Amino acid sequence: MAAAEAVGRDTLPEHWSYGVCGDGRVFFIDDLTRSTTWLHPRTGEPVNSGHMIRSDLPRGWEEGFSEEGASYFIE
């Protein structure tokens, strides 16, 4: 699974955008057809943002993970 650094408007084809689910998975939106996919439209790979919204955290906080696997919290 690719890291979120690979996701950005400049890496997406024209007329595509993306969103992030609470569990950190990134989904891609074809703005012309209004369809979605879990796979990056250029690479065909799933992407994870590295951040997770947890129900046990205060509102507005999420958990992130470093490349080494250490967890940290973001407000």
N, C-alpha and C positions, 0 to 999 in steps of 0.2 A: 504494500500500500504506500503510495507516495505521500510526501509531507506537504503541508499547506503552502510552503514557500513556492511550490510549483504552480499555485493557483493565483491568478490575477487577471484583470481585464486584458492585459497585454498578451497573456498566454492563451486566451480563448478566441475562437473564431468570431467573426462579426455576427452580431445578433444573438450572442450567448451571454448569460450571466450565471451567477451561482449563489447558493445559500448554504448555511451551516445548521445542521440539526443539533438538538441539545446534547447528543452523545458525541459530537465532534465530527460526524461524517459530513462530507461536503456533497451537495447535489448540484446538478447543472441544469439550467433552464434554457431551452431553445425558445427565444422570445418571439420567433415568427410562428411556430406551430403550437406554442404553449405546452410543450411536452417536457418531461424531466427524465434524468438518468443519473445513476450513481457513478457512471464512468466518465472521465474527462473526455470531452469531444475530440481532442487532438491525440491524446495518448492511449485512450481506451482503458486506462487504469483507474481504480477507485482511489479516492484521496481522503485523508483524515486531517482535520485542522490541528490536531494535537491539543485541543481544548475540550473540556467536558463540563456541561452544566449539571451540577449535582443537586438533588432535592434536599440534602442536609446542609447546604451552604446558605448564607443569607442572600436575600434577593439581590440580583445584580452581580454576584460573584460566580466565578467559574474556575475549574481546575485545569491547569495546563501541565504539559510534560516536556522536559528537556530531551534532547537527543539521547542523553545517557539514561533516560527513564525516571529521573527525579521529578517529583510533582511539585508544583508551585501554584499559588492562587492569584487570580486577577480580578480586580474590581472595575 
